[in-house]
Amino acid sequence: MRTIATSALLAVATTLGACAGGPVNQTVYSANQPVVSRSDYVYDVNADGVGYSEEARIVDWFDTLDLGYGDRVSIDDPNPYGSAERRNAVAAIVARYGLLLADRAPITAGQVQPGTMRIVVSRMTAEVPSCPNWDRRSNGQYAGSSTSNYGCAINGNVAAMVANPEDLVRGQSGSAYGDPRTSTRAINSYRSQNPTGEDGLEEITTTGGN
């Protein structure tokens, strides 16, 4: 088994200076922005088929990576007429982790050897570098500038809590078609509820009890 990790910077923090002596930040935008990076982990398997032993090794590899939501699994098969059967076998393993097999695989380091196919797990992480940052504690020396630590707390929490860091870069595209049943569900729920005072007011006593 070979595991190769590559990383690509997908989002770069803004260049507003936050160091002592640097440019002041007089806007409401934070210089400390989340940076999203991607790592690709690869595992080459026998292209002739995914038998029991090969399946066990793939499962062990997924468990070692702690595969889960936000990970993207794809197959790089050098054979343009690759067997749909072996692809479906990998897709069935990936489905155990609540994921779907991606349509395309990213370009990875190293060449896929003949007779093998490559499983690629792409994982994104988000962090706010250089935080906390107390290089400049003052308020820009009467320039109306934010401190160098401005944005570290909120953006650090966002980077830590986002389920899929890729959403910080691409977001989620909505459907081009609206469903009126979805848009009116809240209105119907509100209209179908009985008025709160229909059964009279609840009697509340201020005396203490046992």
Helices and strands as residue ranges (DSSP letters): E 6-9, E 35-46, H 52-65, E 72-76, H 84-95, E 116-127, H 152-161, G 165-168, H 180-183, H 185-192
